Amino acid sequence: MSENKKTALFDVHKRLGARLIPFGGWEMPVEYSGIAKEHTAVRTAAGLFDVSHMGEFVVHGPQALDLIQRVTSNDASKLADGQALYSALPYPEGTVVDDLLVYRYNARHFMLVVNAGNIEKDFGWISSHNRFDATVENTSDRISLLALQGPHSTTILQKLTTCPLDKIGYYHFAQDKVLNAHAVISRTGYTGEDGFELYFDSGHSESIWNALLQAGEPHGLIPAGLGARNTLRLEARLLLYGNDMDETTTLFEAGLAWIVKFDKGEFIGRDTLLRQKLEGVGRKLAGFEMVGRDIAREHYPVFVDGKEAGHVTSGSPSITLKKNIGLAYLPAEHSAIGSRFHVSVRGRLCDAQVVATPFYKRR
């Protein structure tokens, strides 16, 4: 079995006392000072995440957009230069190869950002469908990615760049210097808070990480790990590939109809997804709260009318809302807000109720 990969900041995380775990084929920090503390810092001040395990592909050439339109579900033709969108790679069955971000530099140059555990699979999938005048390059090993998230992010990052950050809209990006490094400064994130994701050559990782922590210290910035990233994204109902969707779940079942654009023309999975739009789906991913004090964890069985009907895909205490929340696939007729069902917690059937999502929305 091959050894887990390490990001350029691995030794820094060890020096900071991070608890490291294997994740997606990488050795990653799950927490530094505690998940609750890191989660709260992101909601109230700022947190800094090393997410350099994520994958980046550059797609360029005269037909770069044609290739992207063919393999993804959202409509990348609507992007302006310096804009990004959330999308997915569907299988012909409408299920999910991966979810991803699409960045447009210009009409002939795009970047795709994919999940760490799916880099090789995604690259192979996209390349196998490349019958266009376009080149796909896997640049993942050369790029570091830091996520600065929270209400004080702009103030902190502005100390390290002359780029006017207030001019970067949500899901837009700029190319400028952070310290002395050329970087993509993207107003995106996976926490439900305002913030930035910074892409740059991995040789600058330690200097940028340290400078951000120093600049952010007066504003409450602390390093945060994958544990807080998970609780934050769940509160915002941001799905996790491998938990909430995969090759067994379709985009419509996962509640991702909003990233499926049928009017853009042909794309992989279009026929199946169009049929699901017209006929409906048998199950839906629903957000829920536990009625009592029990905590629903991923893989716990779910029961509807006394019969096992699936399992929890994501579940944890909501640190912000002080409730126990989760996501689960439920029969479509039992997925409406207010519907009651049971989660089996260590063999006990515990009450749960479908609620509106996202569970948390920043003001």
C-alpha positions in Angstrom: 0.0 0.0 0.0 1.5 3.4 -1.0 2.3 6.0 1.6 0.0 9.0 1.9 1.2 12.1 0.2 2.1 15.2 2.1 1.5 18.9 1.3 4.3 21.4 1.2 3.2 22.5 4.7 3.3 19.1 6.4 6.3 20.0 8.6 4.7 23.3 9.6 1.5 21.5 10.7 3.6 19.1 12.8 5.4 22.1 14.4 2.1 23.7 15.2 1.0 20.5 17.0 -1.7 19.5 14.5 -3.4 16.1 14.8 -2.7 14.5 11.4 -4.9 11.9 9.7 -5.0 10.1 6.3 -7.6 11.8 4.0 -8.1 11.2 0.3 -4.6 9.7 0.0 -3.0 12.5 1.9 -1.7 13.1 5.4 -3.8 16.1 6.5 -4.3 18.2 9.7 -7.7 17.4 11.2 -7.4 19.9 14.1 -4.9 22.2 15.9 -6.6 23.7 18.9 -9.9 21.8 18.8 -12.7 21.6 16.2 -15.2 23.7 18.1 -12.6 26.5 18.6 -11.6 26.5 15.0 -15.2 26.3 13.8 -16.2 29.3 15.9 -13.1 31.3 14.8 -14.2 30.9 11.1 -17.8 32.0 12.0 -16.7 35.0 14.1 -13.2 36.0 13.0 -11.1 33.9 10.6 -9.5 30.5 10.0 -6.7 29.4 7.7 -6.9 26.0 6.0 -4.3 24.1 4.1 -6.3 22.4 1.3 -3.4 21.8 -1.0 -4.5 18.2 -1.4 -7.2 19.4 -3.9 -6.5 18.8 -7.6 -6.0 21.4 -10.3 -6.3 20.7 -14.1 -5.5 23.4 -16.7 -7.6 23.1 -19.8 -6.4 25.2 -22.7 -6.7 25.5 -26.5 -9.2 26.6 -29.1 -11.9 24.1 -28.0 -11.2 24.2 -24.2 -14.7 25.3 -23.6 -16.2 22.6 -25.8 -14.5 19.9 -23.8 -15.7 21.4 -20.5 -19.2 21.8 -21.8 -19.2 18.1 -22.8 -18.0 16.6 -19.5 -19.7 18.9 -17.0 -23.3 19.6 -16.1 -23.3 23.4 -15.6 -23.0 26.0 -18.4 -19.5 27.3 -18.5 -20.3 29.3 -21.6 -22.0 31.8 -19.2 -18.7 32.6 -17.4 -16.9 35.9 -18.0 -13.1 36.2 -17.7 -12.2 36.1 -14.0 -15.3 34.2 -13.0 -15.8 30.7 -11.5 -18.8 28.3 -11.1 -19.7 25.1 -9.2 -20.4 22.1 -11.4 -20.1 18.3 -11.6 -18.8 15.6 -13.9 -21.7 13.2 -14.5 -21.6 9.6 -15.7 -24.0 8.7 -18.5 -26.4 7.4 -15.8 -26.6 10.9 -14.3 -24.5 9.8 -11.2 -21.5 11.7 -10.1 -17.8 11.2 -11.1 -17.0 14.3 -9.0 -18.0 17.8 -8.2 -15.7 20.6 -9.1 -15.1 24.3 -9.7 -14.6 25.7 -13.2 -12.4 28.9 -13.4 -12.3 30.9 -16.7 -9.1 32.9 -17.3 -10.1 33.6 -21.0 -11.9 31.8 -23.8 -9.0 29.4 -24.4 -7.8 28.9 -20.8 -9.7 27.3 -17.9 -8.8 25.7 -14.6 -10.8 22.8 -13.0 -10.5 22.2 -9.3 -11.4 18.6 -8.2 -11.4 16.6 -5.0 -8.2 15.1 -3.7 -9.2 11.5 -3.7 -10.5 11.7 -7.3 -7.5 13.4 -9.1 -6.4 10.4 -11.1 -10.0 9.2 -11.8 -11.1 12.7 -12.9 -8.1 13.3 -15.1 -8.6 9.9 -16.8 -12.3 10.5 -17.3 -11.9 14.0 -18.8 -8.9 12.9 -21.0 -10.9 9.9 -22.3 -13.6 12.3 -23.6 -11.2 14.8 -25.1 -11.9 14.6 -28.8 -11.4 18.3 -29.1 -8.6 20.7 -30.0 -7.8 21.2 -26.3 -5.1 20.1 -23.9 -5.7 18.9 -20.3 -2.8 19.2 -17.9 -2.7 18.0 -14.3 -0.9 20.7 -12.4 -1.9 19.5 -8.9 1.6 18.7 -7.7 2.9 22.2 -8.4 0.1 24.2 -6.8 -0.6 24.9 -3.2 -4.1 26.0 -2.1 -4.9 27.9 1.1 -8.4 28.9 2.2 -8.7 32.0 4.4 -12.3 32.0 5.6 -14.3 34.2 7.9 -15.7 37.7 8.3 -12.2 39.3 8.9 -10.6 37.6 5.8 -10.6 40.7 3.6 -8.9 42.8 6.3 -6.2 40.2 6.9 -5.4 39.3 3.3 -5.3 43.0 2.2 -2.2 43.4 4.3 -0.3 41.0 1.9 -1.5 42.2 -1.5 -2.1 45.4 -3.4 -5.0 43.7 -5.2 -8.2 45.6 -4.3 -10.0 42.7 -2.7 -13.3 44.6 -2.2 -13.6 44.6 -6.0 -13.6 40.8 -6.3 -17.2 39.6 -6.3 -18.4 36.2 -5.0 -17.3 33.4 -7.2 -14.9 35.8 -9.1 -11.1 35.8 -9.0 -8.1 38.0 -9.7 -4.5 37.3 -10.6 -2.1 39.3 -8.5 0.8 39.0 -6.0 0.4 37.8 -2.5 3.7 38.7 -0.8 6.1 38.1 -3.7 4.2 35.1 -5.2 1.9 35.2 -8.3 -1.4 33.9 -7.1 -5.0 33.4 -8.1 -7.1 35.1 -5.4 -10.6 33.6 -5.5 -13.6 34.7 -3.5 -14.8 31.2 -2.9 -14.8 28.7 -0.1 -16.3 25.7 1.6 -17.5 27.1 4.9 -20.5 29.2 4.3 -18.5 32.3 5.2 -17.0 35.1 3.2 -13.3 34.4 2.3 -10.7 33.6 -0.2 -9.0 30.6 -1.7 -5.4 31.3 -2.8 -3.7 29.2 -5.6 0.1 29.6 -6.0 3.3 27.8 -6.7 3.9 25.4 -3.8 7.5 26.8 -3.2 5.8 29.8 -1.6 3.7 27.8 0.8 5.5 28.3 4.1 6.1 32.1 3.6 2.5 32.8 2.7 1.1 30.6 5.4 3.3 32.3 8.1 2.6 35.8 6.8 -1.2 35.2 6.8 -1.1 33.9 10.4 1.0 36.9 11.5 -1.2 39.4 9.7 -4.3 37.7 11.1 -3.3 37.3 14.7 -4.7 40.7 15.8 -8.0 39.8 14.1 -8.5 36.4 15.8 -7.2 34.2 12.9 -6.1 30.7 13.8 -5.1 27.7 11.8 -8.0 25.3 11.2 -8.1 21.6 10.1 -10.4 19.3 8.2 -12.6 18.7 11.2 -13.8 22.3 11.4 -14.0 22.4 7.6 -16.4 19.4 7.7 -18.7 20.9 10.4 -18.7 24.3 8.7 -19.6 22.9 5.3 -22.4 20.7 6.7 -24.0 23.7 8.4 -24.0 25.5 5.0 -25.2 22.3 3.2 -22.2 22.1 1.0 -22.0 18.5 -0.1 -19.0 16.2 0.4 -18.1 13.8 -2.4 -18.0 10.2 -1.2 -20.5 10.9 1.6 -23.4 12.9 0.2 -23.0 12.0 -3.5 -21.0 9.5 -5.6 -21.3 7.1 -8.5 -24.5 5.7 -7.0 -26.4 8.9 -6.6 -27.7 11.2 -9.3 -27.4 15.0 -9.4 -31.2 15.3 -9.1 -31.3 12.9 -6.1 -28.5 15.0 -4.4 -30.5 18.2 -4.8 -28.1 19.6 -7.4 -30.6 20.3 -10.2 -29.4 23.9 -10.1 -26.1 22.9 -11.6 -27.7 20.9 -14.5 -28.3 23.2 -17.5 -30.1 21.3 -20.3 -30.3 24.3 -22.6 -26.5 24.4 -23.1 -26.6 21.4 -25.5 -25.3 17.9 -25.3 -23.3 16.7 -22.3 -22.6 13.4 -20.7 -25.6 12.2 -18.6 -28.0 14.7 -20.2 -30.6 12.2 -21.4 -30.8 10.4 -18.0 -31.0 13.6 -16.1 -33.7 15.1 -18.4 -35.8 11.9 -17.8 -35.4 12.3 -14.1 -36.4 16.0 -14.3 -39.6 14.9 -16.1 -40.4 11.8 -14.1 -39.1 12.7 -10.7 -36.8 10.7 -8.5 -37.5 8.0 -5.9 -35.3 9.5 -3.2 -33.9 12.8 -2.2 -31.1 14.1 -0.1 -32.8 15.8 2.9 -31.4 17.9 5.7 -32.6 17.0 9.2 -32.3 17.8 12.9 -32.4 15.3 15.7 -35.4 15.9 17.9 -33.6 14.8 21.1 -30.0 15.0 22.2 -28.7 12.1 20.1 -26.1 12.7 17.5 -26.5 11.2 14.0 -23.2 10.2 12.4 -22.4 9.1 8.9 -23.4 5.6 8.0 -26.0 5.3 10.8 -29.1 3.6 9.4 -32.3 5.6 8.7 -35.8 4.1 9.2 -39.1 5.4 7.7 -42.3 3.8 9.0 -40.3 1.1 10.7 -38.4 0.0 7.6 -34.7 0.7 6.9 -34.7 3.3 4.1 -31.0 4.4 3.8 -28.3 5.9 6.0 -27.0 9.2 7.2 -24.5 10.6 4.7 -23.2 13.4 6.9 -24.0 14.2 10.5 -22.6 16.1 13.5 -23.5 18.5 16.2 -23.9 22.0 14.8 -21.4 24.1 16.7 -23.1 27.4 15.6 -26.7 26.4 16.1 -26.3 24.1 19.1 -28.4 21.4 17.4 -27.6 17.9 16.1 -27.9 18.0 12.3 -27.3 15.8 9.3 -28.1 14.8 5.7 -29.7 11.5 4.5 -31.3 10.1 1.4 -35.1 9.6 2.1 -37.9 8.3 -0.1 -39.1 11.3 -2.1 -42.6 11.1 -0.5 -41.0 11.4 3.0 -38.5 14.2 2.2 -40.8 17.2 2.7 -39.9 19.7 5.4 -41.5 18.5 8.7 -41.4 14.8 7.8 -40.5 12.6 10.7 -38.3 9.5 10.6 -35.8 7.6 12.8 -32.1 7.3 12.9 -30.6 4.2 14.5 -28.0 5.4 17.1 -26.1 2.5 18.5 -29.2 0.3 18.0 -31.8 2.8 19.4 -34.3 4.4 17.1 -34.1 8.1 17.7 -36.5 10.8 16.3 -35.4 13.1 13.5 -37.2 15.7 11.4 -36.6 17.1 7.9 -35.8 20.8 8.0 -35.0 23.5 5.5 -31.4 23.9 4.4 -28.9 25.4 4.5 -28.9 24.9 8.3 -26.8 28.1 8.6 -26.7 31.1 6.4 -24.5 34.1 7.1 -26.2 37.5 7.4 
